[in-house]
Amino acid sequence: MAKKTKGNKVLVTLKCSECGTRNYYRFKNRQKKYKLDSSKYCPKCRKHTEHKESK
Ligand SMILES: [Zn+2]
């Protein structure tokens, strides 16, 4: 069962910086200020690329 998100958590999308495909979804604590940018595998580029958070 899927529960609704409560106030302090935000769903962010991790987007490939090379092709722009949204490959990953993450829950992030709104109060903490950190970036989720990381190197992830992109199925479209077929390699690891830099993924940046977008809304
Ligand atoms: Zn890509």
PDB file of the backbone (N, CA, C, O) and the ligand in Angstrom, with CONECT records:
HET     ZN  A 101       1
ATOM      1  N   MET A   1       0.825  -1.216   0.000  1.00  0.00           N
ATOM      2  CA  MET A   1       0.000   0.000   0.000  1.00  0.00           C
ATOM      3  C   MET A   1       0.854   1.259   0.000  1.00  0.00           C
ATOM      4  O   MET A   1       1.826   1.373   0.748  1.00  0.00           O
ATOM      5  N   ALA A   2       0.480   2.177  -0.833  1.00  0.00           N
ATOM      6  CA  ALA A   2       1.236   3.425  -0.907  1.00  0.00           C
ATOM      7  C   ALA A   2       0.631   4.463   0.021  1.00  0.00           C
ATOM      8  O   ALA A   2      -0.558   4.776  -0.033  1.00  0.00           O
ATOM      9  N   LYS A   3       1.479   4.966   0.850  1.00  0.00           N
ATOM     10  CA  LYS A   3       1.019   6.022   1.750  1.00  0.00           C
ATOM     11  C   LYS A   3       1.360   7.382   1.157  1.00  0.00           C
ATOM     12  O   LYS A   3       2.317   7.538   0.399  1.00  0.00           O
ATOM     13  N   LYS A   4       0.564   8.328   1.521  1.00  0.00           N
ATOM     14  CA  LYS A   4       0.858   9.689   1.047  1.00  0.00           C
ATOM     15  C   LYS A   4       2.059  10.258   1.799  1.00  0.00           C
ATOM     16  O   LYS A   4       2.305   9.948   2.965  1.00  0.00           O
ATOM     17  N   THR A   5       2.784  11.092   1.090  1.00  0.00           N
ATOM     18  CA  THR A   5       3.958  11.696   1.703  1.00  0.00           C
ATOM     19  C   THR A   5       3.556  12.699   2.765  1.00  0.00           C
ATOM     20  O   THR A   5       2.614  13.475   2.600  1.00  0.00           O
ATOM     21  N   LYS A   6       4.279  12.661   3.831  1.00  0.00           N
ATOM     22  CA  LYS A   6       4.011  13.645   4.871  1.00  0.00           C
ATOM     23  C   LYS A   6       4.976  14.808   4.762  1.00  0.00           C
ATOM     24  O   LYS A   6       6.123  14.680   4.335  1.00  0.00           O
ATOM     25  N   GLY A   7       4.443  15.954   5.173  1.00  0.00           N
ATOM     26  CA  GLY A   7       5.088  17.259   5.121  1.00  0.00           C
ATOM     27  C   GLY A   7       6.573  17.406   4.843  1.00  0.00           C
ATOM     28  O   GLY A   7       6.957  18.147   3.939  1.00  0.00           O
ATOM     29  N   ASN A   8       7.413  16.719   5.599  1.00  0.00           N
ATOM     30  CA  ASN A   8       8.835  17.041   5.503  1.00  0.00           C
ATOM     31  C   ASN A   8       9.588  16.268   4.423  1.00  0.00           C
ATOM     32  O   ASN A   8      10.804  16.400   4.288  1.00  0.00           O
ATOM     33  N   LYS A   9       8.864  15.468   3.663  1.00  0.00           N
ATOM     34  CA  LYS A   9       9.583  14.747   2.608  1.00  0.00           C
ATOM     35  C   LYS A   9       9.091  15.151   1.230  1.00  0.00           C
ATOM     36  O   LYS A   9       7.901  15.366   1.004  1.00  0.00           O
ATOM     37  N   VAL A  10      10.029  15.245   0.337  1.00  0.00           N
ATOM     38  CA  VAL A  10       9.738  15.718  -1.011  1.00  0.00           C
ATOM     39  C   VAL A  10      10.242  14.694  -2.012  1.00  0.00           C
ATOM     40  O   VAL A  10      11.325  14.130  -1.854  1.00  0.00           O
ATOM     41  N   LEU A  11       9.460  14.466  -3.023  1.00  0.00           N
ATOM     42  CA  LEU A  11       9.907  13.573  -4.081  1.00  0.00           C
ATOM     43  C   LEU A  11      10.672  14.379  -5.130  1.00  0.00           C
ATOM     44  O   LEU A  11      10.147  15.326  -5.714  1.00  0.00           O
ATOM     45  N   VAL A  12      11.903  13.986  -5.349  1.00  0.00           N
ATOM     46  CA  VAL A  12      12.693  14.667  -6.375  1.00  0.00           C
ATOM     47  C   VAL A  12      13.053  13.681  -7.484  1.00  0.00           C
ATOM     48  O   VAL A  12      13.157  12.474  -7.267  1.00  0.00           O
ATOM     49  N   THR A  13      13.232  14.222  -8.638  1.00  0.00           N
ATOM     50  CA  THR A  13      13.587  13.411  -9.787  1.00  0.00           C
ATOM     51  C   THR A  13      15.050  13.598 -10.109  1.00  0.00           C
ATOM     52  O   THR A  13      15.555  14.721 -10.107  1.00  0.00           O
ATOM     53  N   LEU A  14      15.726  12.514 -10.382  1.00  0.00           N
ATOM     54  CA  LEU A  14      17.113  12.618 -10.820  1.00  0.00           C
ATOM     55  C   LEU A  14      17.154  12.475 -12.335  1.00  0.00           C
ATOM     56  O   LEU A  14      16.715  11.482 -12.915  1.00  0.00           O
ATOM     57  N   LYS A  15      17.700  13.515 -12.941  1.00  0.00           N
ATOM     58  CA  LYS A  15      17.663  13.635 -14.384  1.00  0.00           C
ATOM     59  C   LYS A  15      19.070  13.540 -14.952  1.00  0.00           C
ATOM     60  O   LYS A  15      20.007  14.137 -14.422  1.00  0.00           O
ATOM     61  N   CYS A  16      19.207  12.797 -16.018  1.00  0.00           N
ATOM     62  CA  CYS A  16      20.503  12.664 -16.671  1.00  0.00           C
ATOM     63  C   CYS A  16      20.930  14.005 -17.254  1.00  0.00           C
ATOM     64  O   CYS A  16      20.161  14.649 -17.968  1.00  0.00           O
ATOM     65  N   SER A  17      22.153  14.423 -16.951  1.00  0.00           N
ATOM     66  CA  SER A  17      22.614  15.725 -17.429  1.00  0.00           C
ATOM     67  C   SER A  17      23.014  15.689 -18.904  1.00  0.00           C
ATOM     68  O   SER A  17      23.231  16.739 -19.508  1.00  0.00           O
ATOM     69  N   GLU A  18      23.110  14.526 -19.473  1.00  0.00           N
ATOM     70  CA  GLU A  18      23.507  14.438 -20.890  1.00  0.00           C
ATOM     71  C   GLU A  18      22.315  14.345 -21.842  1.00  0.00           C
ATOM     72  O   GLU A  18      22.270  15.054 -22.847  1.00  0.00           O
ATOM     73  N   CYS A  19      21.357  13.480 -21.535  1.00  0.00           N
ATOM     74  CA  CYS A  19      20.210  13.333 -22.441  1.00  0.00           C
ATOM     75  C   CYS A  19      18.908  13.872 -21.846  1.00  0.00           C
ATOM     76  O   CYS A  19      17.918  14.029 -22.560  1.00  0.00           O
ATOM     77  N   GLY A  20      18.907  14.154 -20.548  1.00  0.00           N
ATOM     78  CA  GLY A  20      17.722  14.743 -19.932  1.00  0.00           C
ATOM     79  C   GLY A  20      16.654  13.750 -19.508  1.00  0.00           C
ATOM     80  O   GLY A  20      15.579  14.156 -19.066  1.00  0.00           O
ATOM     81  N   THR A  21      16.924  12.477 -19.631  1.00  0.00           N
ATOM     82  CA  THR A  21      15.954  11.464 -19.221  1.00  0.00           C
ATOM     83  C   THR A  21      15.868  11.386 -17.705  1.00  0.00           C
ATOM     84  O   THR A  21      16.883  11.431 -17.011  1.00  0.00           O
ATOM     85  N   ARG A  22      14.657  11.269 -17.205  1.00  0.00           N
ATOM     86  CA  ARG A  22      14.474  11.125 -15.761  1.00  0.00           C
ATOM     87  C   ARG A  22      14.514   9.652 -15.405  1.00  0.00           C
ATOM     88  O   ARG A  22      13.598   8.897 -15.731  1.00  0.00           O
ATOM     89  N   ASN A  23      15.557   9.259 -14.750  1.00  0.00           N
ATOM     90  CA  ASN A  23      15.776   7.840 -14.491  1.00  0.00           C
ATOM     91  C   ASN A  23      15.486   7.412 -13.061  1.00  0.00           C
ATOM     92  O   ASN A  23      15.149   6.253 -12.819  1.00  0.00           O
ATOM     93  N   TYR A  24      15.609   8.320 -12.123  1.00  0.00           N
ATOM     94  CA  TYR A  24      15.494   7.914 -10.724  1.00  0.00           C
ATOM     95  C   TYR A  24      14.599   8.863  -9.937  1.00  0.00           C
ATOM     96  O   TYR A  24      14.505  10.055 -10.226  1.00  0.00           O
ATOM     97  N   TYR A  25      13.953   8.292  -8.941  1.00  0.00           N
ATOM     98  CA  TYR A  25      13.117   9.093  -8.053  1.00  0.00           C
ATOM     99  C   TYR A  25      13.598   8.868  -6.630  1.00  0.00           C
ATOM    100  O   TYR A  25      13.904   7.747  -6.222  1.00  0.00           O
ATOM    101  N   ARG A  26      13.657   9.948  -5.898  1.00  0.00           N
ATOM    102  CA  ARG A  26      14.154   9.841  -4.530  1.00  0.00           C
ATOM    103  C   ARG A  26      13.298  10.673  -3.602  1.00  0.00           C
ATOM    104  O   ARG A  26      12.778  11.723  -3.979  1.00  0.00           O
ATOM    105  N   PHE A  27      13.163  10.184  -2.380  1.00  0.00           N
ATOM    106  CA  PHE A  27      12.545  11.004  -1.351  1.00  0.00           C
ATOM    107  C   PHE A  27      13.628  11.739  -0.598  1.00  0.00           C
ATOM    108  O   PHE A  27      14.641  11.167  -0.196  1.00  0.00           O
ATOM    109  N   LYS A  28      13.388  12.998  -0.422  1.00  0.00           N
ATOM    110  CA  LYS A  28      14.382  13.846   0.206  1.00  0.00           C
ATOM    111  C   LYS A  28      13.739  14.576   1.375  1.00  0.00           C
ATOM    112  O   LYS A  28      12.594  15.023   1.297  1.00  0.00           O
ATOM    113  N   ASN A  29      14.488  14.687   2.444  1.00  0.00           N
ATOM    114  CA  ASN A  29      14.013  15.442   3.593  1.00  0.00           C
ATOM    115  C   ASN A  29      14.114  16.933   3.298  1.00  0.00           C
ATOM    116  O   ASN A  29      15.191  17.456   3.011  1.00  0.00           O
ATOM    117  N   ARG A  30      12.992  17.591   3.372  1.00  0.00           N
ATOM    118  CA  ARG A  30      12.942  19.003   2.988  1.00  0.00           C
ATOM    119  C   ARG A  30      13.808  19.899   3.868  1.00  0.00           C
ATOM    120  O   ARG A  30      14.332  20.916   3.415  1.00  0.00           O
ATOM    121  N   GLN A  31      13.950  19.506   5.130  1.00  0.00           N
ATOM    122  CA  GLN A  31      14.699  20.357   6.047  1.00  0.00           C
ATOM    123  C   GLN A  31      16.205  20.310   5.823  1.00  0.00           C
ATOM    124  O   GLN A  31      16.922  21.261   6.134  1.00  0.00           O
ATOM    125  N   LYS A  32      16.662  19.214   5.291  1.00  0.00           N
ATOM    126  CA  LYS A  32      18.099  19.096   5.060  1.00  0.00           C
ATOM    127  C   LYS A  32      18.455  19.692   3.715  1.00  0.00           C
ATOM    128  O   LYS A  32      17.764  19.485   2.717  1.00  0.00           O
ATOM    129  N   LYS A  33      19.537  20.428   3.709  1.00  0.00           N
ATOM    130  CA  LYS A  33      19.963  21.031   2.451  1.00  0.00           C
ATOM    131  C   LYS A  33      21.149  20.268   1.892  1.00  0.00           C
ATOM    132  O   LYS A  33      22.306  20.540   2.212  1.00  0.00           O
ATOM    133  N   TYR A  34      20.830  19.336   1.074  1.00  0.00           N
ATOM    134  CA  TYR A  34      21.907  18.624   0.414  1.00  0.00           C
ATOM    135  C   TYR A  34      21.463  18.318  -1.007  1.00  0.00           C
ATOM    136  O   TYR A  34      20.270  18.264  -1.305  1.00  0.00           O
ATOM    137  N   LYS A  35      22.406  18.126  -1.842  1.00  0.00           N
ATOM    138  CA  LYS A  35      22.113  17.841  -3.237  1.00  0.00           C
ATOM    139  C   LYS A  35      22.196  16.345  -3.482  1.00  0.00           C
ATOM    140  O   LYS A  35      23.019  15.637  -2.903  1.00  0.00           O
ATOM    141  N   LEU A  36      21.335  15.903  -4.340  1.00  0.00           N
ATOM    142  CA  LEU A  36      21.328  14.483  -4.656  1.00  0.00           C
ATOM    143  C   LEU A  36      22.095  14.176  -5.933  1.00  0.00           C
ATOM    144  O   LEU A  36      22.035  13.058  -6.443  1.00  0.00           O
ATOM    145  N   ASP A  37      22.799  15.143  -6.437  1.00  0.00           N
ATOM    146  CA  ASP A  37      23.559  14.926  -7.666  1.00  0.00           C
ATOM    147  C   ASP A  37      24.520  13.757  -7.496  1.00  0.00           C
ATOM    148  O   ASP A  37      25.297  13.705  -6.543  1.00  0.00           O
ATOM    149  N   SER A  38      24.456  12.856  -8.402  1.00  0.00           N
ATOM    150  CA  SER A  38      25.353  11.717  -8.293  1.00  0.00           C
ATOM    151  C   SER A  38      25.497  11.018  -9.629  1.00  0.00           C
ATOM    152  O   SER A  38      24.729  11.245 -10.564  1.00  0.00           O
ATOM    153  N   SER A  39      26.477  10.187  -9.690  1.00  0.00           N
ATOM    154  CA  SER A  39      26.724   9.438 -10.908  1.00  0.00           C
ATOM    155  C   SER A  39      25.865   8.177 -10.903  1.00  0.00           C
ATOM    156  O   SER A  39      25.993   7.319 -10.030  1.00  0.00           O
ATOM    157  N   LYS A  40      24.987   8.090 -11.901  1.00  0.00           N
ATOM    158  CA  LYS A  40      24.070   6.954 -11.974  1.00  0.00           C
ATOM    159  C   LYS A  40      24.087   6.395 -13.392  1.00  0.00           C
ATOM    160  O   LYS A  40      24.511   7.044 -14.349  1.00  0.00           O
ATOM    161  N   TYR A  41      23.610   5.177 -13.476  1.00  0.00           N
ATOM    162  CA  TYR A  41      23.543   4.556 -14.787  1.00  0.00           C
ATOM    163  C   TYR A  41      22.329   5.074 -15.559  1.00  0.00           C
ATOM    164  O   TYR A  41      21.210   5.052 -15.048  1.00  0.00           O
ATOM    165  N   CYS A  42      22.550   5.531 -16.769  1.00  0.00           N
ATOM    166  CA  CYS A  42      21.466   5.975 -17.629  1.00  0.00           C
ATOM    167  C   CYS A  42      21.260   4.934 -18.730  1.00  0.00           C
ATOM    168  O   CYS A  42      22.173   4.677 -19.514  1.00  0.00           O
ATOM    169  N   PRO A  43      20.073   4.338 -18.795  1.00  0.00           N
ATOM    170  CA  PRO A  43      19.810   3.320 -19.824  1.00  0.00           C
ATOM    171  C   PRO A  43      19.814   3.885 -21.241  1.00  0.00           C
ATOM    172  O   PRO A  43      20.088   3.166 -22.202  1.00  0.00           O
ATOM    173  N   LYS A  44      19.513   5.151 -21.362  1.00  0.00           N
ATOM    174  CA  LYS A  44      19.492   5.753 -22.695  1.00  0.00           C
ATOM    175  C   LYS A  44      20.903   6.009 -23.217  1.00  0.00           C
ATOM    176  O   LYS A  44      21.217   5.705 -24.368  1.00  0.00           O
ATOM    177  N   CYS A  45      21.743   6.569 -22.359  1.00  0.00           N
ATOM    178  CA  CYS A  45      23.141   6.802 -22.746  1.00  0.00           C
ATOM    179  C   CYS A  45      23.951   5.502 -22.676  1.00  0.00           C
ATOM    180  O   CYS A  45      25.030   5.389 -23.259  1.00  0.00           O
ATOM    181  N   ARG A  46      23.413   4.548 -21.963  1.00  0.00           N
ATOM    182  CA  ARG A  46      24.066   3.253 -21.732  1.00  0.00           C
ATOM    183  C   ARG A  46      25.432   3.397 -21.064  1.00  0.00           C
ATOM    184  O   ARG A  46      26.389   2.702 -21.405  1.00  0.00           O
ATOM    185  N   LYS A  47      25.489   4.295 -20.131  1.00  0.00           N
ATOM    186  CA  LYS A  47      26.703   4.479 -19.331  1.00  0.00           C
ATOM    187  C   LYS A  47      26.352   5.276 -18.073  1.00  0.00           C
ATOM    188  O   LYS A  47      25.226   5.751 -17.919  1.00  0.00           O
ATOM    189  N   HIS A  48      27.320   5.411 -17.191  1.00  0.00           N
ATOM    190  CA  HIS A  48      27.098   6.230 -16.010  1.00  0.00           C
ATOM    191  C   HIS A  48      27.279   7.692 -16.364  1.00  0.00           C
ATOM    192  O   HIS A  48      28.282   8.091 -16.955  1.00  0.00           O
ATOM    193  N   THR A  49      26.293   8.474 -15.993  1.00  0.00           N
ATOM    194  CA  THR A  49      26.375   9.912 -16.237  1.00  0.00           C
ATOM    195  C   THR A  49      26.037  10.660 -14.955  1.00  0.00           C
ATOM    196  O   THR A  49      25.580  10.065 -13.979  1.00  0.00           O
ATOM    197  N   GLU A  50      26.259  11.933 -14.968  1.00  0.00           N
ATOM    198  CA  GLU A  50      25.908  12.779 -13.834  1.00  0.00           C
ATOM    199  C   GLU A  50      24.393  13.003 -13.828  1.00  0.00           C
ATOM    200  O   GLU A  50      23.815  13.431 -14.827  1.00  0.00           O
ATOM    201  N   HIS A  51      23.768  12.711 -12.704  1.00  0.00           N
ATOM    202  CA  HIS A  51      22.332  12.945 -12.582  1.00  0.00           C
ATOM    203  C   HIS A  51      22.075  14.083 -11.621  1.00  0.00           C
ATOM    204  O   HIS A  51      22.642  14.137 -10.530  1.00  0.00           O
ATOM    205  N   LYS A  52      21.218  14.987 -12.038  1.00  0.00           N
ATOM    206  CA  LYS A  52      20.911  16.137 -11.198  1.00  0.00           C
ATOM    207  C   LYS A  52      19.451  16.146 -10.817  1.00  0.00           C
ATOM    208  O   LYS A  52      18.597  15.657 -11.556  1.00  0.00           O
ATOM    209  N   GLU A  53      19.173  16.703  -9.662  1.00  0.00           N
ATOM    210  CA  GLU A  53      17.792  16.730  -9.216  1.00  0.00           C
ATOM    211  C   GLU A  53      16.984  17.800  -9.941  1.00  0.00           C
ATOM    212  O   GLU A  53      17.466  18.905 -10.187  1.00  0.00           O
ATOM    213  N   SER A  54      15.758  17.452 -10.273  1.00  0.00           N
ATOM    214  CA  SER A  54      14.864  18.426 -10.877  1.00  0.00           C
ATOM    215  C   SER A  54      13.469  18.169 -10.350  1.00  0.00           C
ATOM    216  O   SER A  54      13.201  17.116  -9.772  1.00  0.00           O
ATOM    217  N   LYS A  55      12.575  19.132 -10.549  1.00  0.00           N
ATOM    218  CA  LYS A  55      11.231  18.946  -9.993  1.00  0.00           C
ATOM    219  C   LYS A  55      10.196  18.687 -11.063  1.00  0.00           C
ATOM    220  O   LYS A  55       9.018  18.510 -10.752  1.00  0.00           O
TER     221      LYS A  55
HETATM  222 ZN    ZN A 101      21.356   9.895 -20.356  1.00  0.00          ZN2+
END
